[in-house]
Amino acid sequence: MRTAVVPALILLAMAWTPGPAAAAPPLEAPAAVALDVKVAAGFAALALKCLHTEYPSHISHSMASDADAQPPHRLTPAFYGCYDWHSDVHGHWLLVRLVRLFPEAPFAAAARIELARSFTPENMAGEAAYLRREDRASFERPYGLAWLLQLSAELREWPDPQAQLWSNALQPLEAEAAARIKGWLPKLHYPIRIGEHDQTAFSFGLIWDWAGIAGDTQMRSLLADAARRFYLRDRDCPLGYEPSGEDFLSPCLAEADFMRRVLGTEEFSHWLSNFLPGLSRPSDGGWLQPAIVTDRADPKLAHIDGLNLSRAWMLEGIAHGLARGDRRIALLMNAAAQHRQAALPAVTGEHYEGGHWLGTYAVYLTSQAGLR
């Protein structure tokens, strides 16, 4: 796997060379790097390798009796590969997005076969039944459910006959996931500000984007209320305290990337001045350096590669929320480019600990999925 993927990703990293701060790229095309078919094939290979690979498996599973002790493919018949449920869900998203972008690519036929294997009415009925159990009220909440809705959004937007069949099959599970989030949001009294799965800001961003595509105004209203309850009065986010040792999401940047979706340009600009005041100060170019990965074979330490990838797209997203001419854009875009260059060559699949999920983060970044 490594020999097939590394060269393409090195070319991708080399394709963008940051210039001085004054030469930041236009806002309409943040850190514009072409995601060509060769690079896309490397990312697709990572998902194809694990999408229906059942073991090793890590499951978060509540049991009420011996009857609940079942292998993963019986518990969740569509999303049982890629080590854990949420990684398998967003592995499906990766393939859907890449086949949508490159329908004639050499990997497209194999991807369609694997996707069709998952998106059957029977499999989706099994997934929905699993999720509906009362003792699974917090299952994959919010991260996995957010990625499930993002997968649904990708299928909704793709006017392909087979994709529309898959989208229809996914509808019951989509509805159940959305209902779980809607029932939880009004009861959530505090935000979750960690750098791993439970963080609220990142998942809120994914769900916000889904709600716009699905036309779910109720979800948008609940998320806008949460944004104002949890984040509107935040000041001086301690970005210097990041990252924690096993983060793959930045609490500060994810919050700002969510708020740029909710607030208008002027309000967001003012909010950001208070939230990340360091952006408005002169910088020597070292405002936010890529995080250091010490062991990519360690499943938790490998999270840092994901952090660099997610930081890159969040920095681009924050810049996207500012008005053209805002002086902070240059700093944001150069920091994004540095993180991109540090992270993309590491998405190789050499170690399954990262290979089962980092491809999704690379595709989300390079295809600018958060900037629809």
C-alpha positions, 0 to 999 in steps of 0.5 A, a space after each residue: 500500500 505504501 508504495 502506491 500511495 506515497 508518491 502521489 501524496 508527496 506530489 500533492 504536498 509539493 504542489 502548494 508552496 506558501 509565499 510571504 504573508 502578503 502573497 496569500 491566495 484569493 479567498 475564493 480558492 483557499 490553498 488551491 491544490 488540485 486533487 487529481 485522479 492519481 492522488 484520489 486513487 491513493 486515498 480511495 485505496 485506503 478506504 477500499 482496503 478497510 471498508 469491509 475488513 471486519 478485524 481488527 475491530 473496536 466496538 462501543 457496544 451496550 449489552 443487555 444479555 448474552 444474545 447481544 454478544 455478536 460479531 460486528 457484521 451482525 451488530 451493524 451490517 453496513 458499517 462494521 469495517 475500518 476498525 470502528 463504526 465511525 471510521 467505516 461510516 466516513 470511509 464510505 463518505 470518502 468513496 462516495 465523494 471521490 467517485 462523485 468527483 472522479 466518476 471515470 477514475 480507475 478506482 470508481 468501479 471497485 468503489 461502486 461495488 463496495 458501496 453497493 454491498 453496504 447500501 442495501 435496504 436490509 443492511 440499513 434497516 439493521 443499522 437503524 434497528 441497532 441505533 434505536 435501542 434505548 440503551 444506545 442513546 449515546 452511541 457515536 454521539 456526536 462524532 459518528 452521527 455527524 459523519 453519518 449525516 455528512 455521508 447522507 449529504 454527499 449522496 443527496 447532492 450527487 445526481 447519479 441514479 445508483 447514488 440516489 438508490 443508496 441515498 433512499 436506502 440510507 434515509 431511515 438511518 439518517 432520520 434516526 441519527 438526526 432525531 437523536 441529535 435533535 433530542 440531545 441538543 436542548 438538554 446539552 447544558 455545556 459544550 464539549 471542548 476536548 480534541 477527540 470524538 466527543 467534541 461538539 464544535 466539529 460535529 456541529 459544523 458537519 451537521 450544520 452543512 448536512 442540514 442546509 443540504 437536507 433543508 432541515 430548518 429545525 436542525 439549523 435552528 437548534 444548532 444556531 441556538 447552541 452556538 449562541 449558548 455555548 460559544 458566542 461569549 467566548 474570549 481569548 481561546 487558549 490556542 497556546 495550550 493545544 494540542 493535547 497529546 492525543 488530539 485530532 481536532 483543535 478545540 479552538 479552531 473547530 469552534 471558530 470554523 463552526 461559528 463562521 457558518 452560523 454568524 454573518 461576515 461582520 459579526 463573525 469578524 468581530 467575534 473572531 477578534 475577541 476569540 483569537 486576538 493573536 490573529 490581529 497582532 504582527 507575526 513572525 510566521 510562527 503563529 501556529 506550527 504543525 504538531 509533531 508526530 512521534 510514533 505513527 504505529 501508535 493508534 493514539 499518537 497517530 491522532 496528531 497527523 489527523 490534527 494537522 489535517 483538520 487544522 488545515 481545513 479549519 484554518 481555511 474555513 475561518 479565512 473563508 468566513 472573513 471579508 476579502 481584504 481582511 489582513 488576518 486571511 494571509 496568516 490563516 492561509 499560510 498556517 493552513 499551508 504549513 499544516 497541509 505540507 506537514 500532514 499529507 505525505 504521512 497519509 500512506 496506509 503504512 500503519 493501519 492505526 492511521 490508514 483506516 481513517 486518515 484518508 477521509 481527513 485528507 479528502 475532506 481537506 483537499 476536496 474543500 468539502 467544508 467550503 460548499 
